[in-house]
Structures are given as structure tokens and as C-alpha cells.
Amino acid sequence: MPQLPQIQSVKAPDRAVVDATKPRRFKYINLPFLIVVSLLVGYGLLIVYTAVLGNADYSFSRQLACVAIGAVIMIVIARFDYRNLSDFTTVLLVVSVALILSPHIPGLGTDAGMGAQSWIKVGIQVQPGEFAKITVILLAASVVSRYGGRLDDVREYLKALGIMLVPFLCIMTQPDLGTGLVYLFITAVALVVGGARPKFLLITLVAGIAAIAAVFAVDQVIFDTTGEYKLLKQYQRNRLLVFLEHDSVNLSDEGWNLKQAQVAIGSGGLFGKGLFNATQATLGFLPEAPTDFIFCVLAEQLGFFGVMVLLALYAALVLLCFRIAGSASDLFGTVIVMCVVGMWLFQILENIGMTLGLMPITGIPLPFMSYGSTGMVMNFMLLGLIGSVWAHNGR
């Protein structure tokens, strides 16, 4: 009796492989990412509108226009292949330095107050240090991606660290300590994701703490000799004093700001006082309410519930960015996304923390919430970079 041919079973292809090779319906649109961003930006516009209403120093229509401009720029950048920038380390460094130092150009820079020279006037006032965050992120990603995820040679590590510290040294000539801290955190994230040895990172951290202590010690010696501080501005020292001893400082300047911020947050309770009822801001007790202390306006109006909605939107955005970073086809794209996420997380932690007395008071804005045209457009450009990584990944 002739034997029947055996039928071999065919293994079904792995679902992950099918999903990875399946063509996208919309190449440049990540729908969950777009929904979360839209909700976050809309939430921010709502709170800003309540904060600037009746305040002649701020224009909500300008904020709205910046969102529209930023959205267009985001789409354009998302269509651009980010990988074309991976080999332009020198150009990115030069552009970063030029942006950061541009406020020092006579006739172009304007005083931002308290002695800081961080704005330029080109018809409108622009803060170049904010836009430099983009080039700093690209610079850091370009530097560390050259090592393929293994930055374990001490000379190469010091070389990479030195290049990435240049923007920080430049921003401190303004001086803008808040933005400088953001640059440092971007550098730290890039080194971690780029595969720097933990021993190198630990030594760098200890050296950084020692350098900060040395600055304070030398500045104190200068003060004892000349009667004034040279390395740190008085307002910077006051902010640190408020952070370290906020229960014992008097209610003036930075101490007043912190106390009023805490009053605004605490008065919101569970569900808040309701929209347009932020009395701390509308009566002038809360300084810089639409910008630095926008979180307090949110907490006072919508309470703990409104705060949790904001944190949930931030968490969703971060998780989606982690997924995009994991799907990137190269280390350059992964580092870009992780640096952007790291920058946002640092700004969120610092801005919210300073209103609670958990972090020193700085001028670092709350992403997508604080009033400000430069910061809003810059954040949309970063969204475009993340979109570019997602659209051009090879998996």
C-alpha cells in the first residue's frame, strides 16, 4: 500500500514579527501620541487662559498663535529624517554656542531682570537658551551614539563629557542657572543611555558636588574680602536659603513666593475652587502666576483631582515616548527621545517641587502648561523630533 506523503505543519509567524513588518496606515501619525499631546496642550491652554484673563501683561491670543505655529513646525520636523543629523557634531556644537551667547551681542540682547542677560529682541523677545535645548539634545545624542552603547574608555568619556559641558559653561555667562541645570540633566541622561560605565558616572557626580561646594566656599571668601558676592547672584543665594530653611525665613522676596504658592495649592483642596476662582493669582498674591507658578493656579482651581489629571497626562506621554525610544532603529534616535523625556521629567519635578518647597525656586517652566511663546514652540519642535524617530525607525 503506497504511503501518503506526510504533511508538515507550518508554524504560524510570530505576531510581533507580523506587527513589525505590517505597513502603517498613516506613516507620520502616531495616533495615541497625538491624542495625549492634544489633551495635554488643551489642558494647558485652559489653565493659562484662566491665569491671564484680565492681566494686560500677558496675551492669550499670542499663546494660542504659538501653539498653532508650533504644531505646523512639529509636522514638518516629523517628516524630516532625524538620522541626517547624526554626523554633524561640530555644527551642532557651534549652533548651540551661538544661540546661547547671542544675548551678549550689543543691541541684540535685553536684560531679563536680576542681572541675567538671556533674551534677545528681534521684533519680539526670544530666549535663545530655550531653543538651544534642541541642539544640546542633538549634540549629546550625536556624541554618545558614536560609541555604539559602550563608552568604557576613560579618555573617550572625558572627551565626550567635555564637549557636552560646553553649552552649560556658555549659559552660565548669562547667568541662567535654571537652564544650565536642564543642560546638565540632558548630558547625564545621554551618558547613561549611551553606555557610560557606572564608575565614571559616580566619579563625575562626586566631582560635580565638590565643584558646587567650592563655588560657595570661594564666593564666601570673596564676600568676606570685598563685601559682595561675585560668583553667585544674591537672588540665587536667597533661593537656595529659602529651600534649605524655608520654615525659618522671613516672608519677603523668594520666601514670600514660596509661602503664597503653598497657600494656593493647599486652598484648592480635593476638587478646587472652580475655574476662574484662583484668588491667590487674581488678587496678586501669587507672583508670575501664568509662567513659573502655573501649577499653583491649576491646583487652586481644580484641586487634587485636577493635579492628578495633569500627572496622568504626563505619565501617558512619557510611557509613549519610552515605547518610541525602544522601537528606534539606532542608538542616535533612542538617545534623542530619552534626552527629551529626561528634560521634561526634570522640568516637571523642579517646577512642581519648587512650589511645594521640595526643590529650589528657579525659572524653569512646566512643559506645555506655563505661559511663554519660546518654550511652547520649542516643546513642539521636540515633539516633532520624537515623531521623526517614530516615523523613520526600521522595526
PEJO-V694804 format. One record per helix or strand of 3 or more residues. SS is the DSSP state (~ for helix, > for strand). FROM is the first residue (numbers start at 0). LEN is the number of residues. Records with the same first field share a line. If there is no record, write none. Layout:
SS->FROM-LEN + FROM-LEN
//
This chain:
~->14-7 + 30-22 + 59-20 + 81-4 + 88-16 + 127-18 + 153-18 + 176-17 + 197-29 + 233-11 + 253-15 + 278-4 + 293-34 + 330-25 + 372-19
>->118-3
//
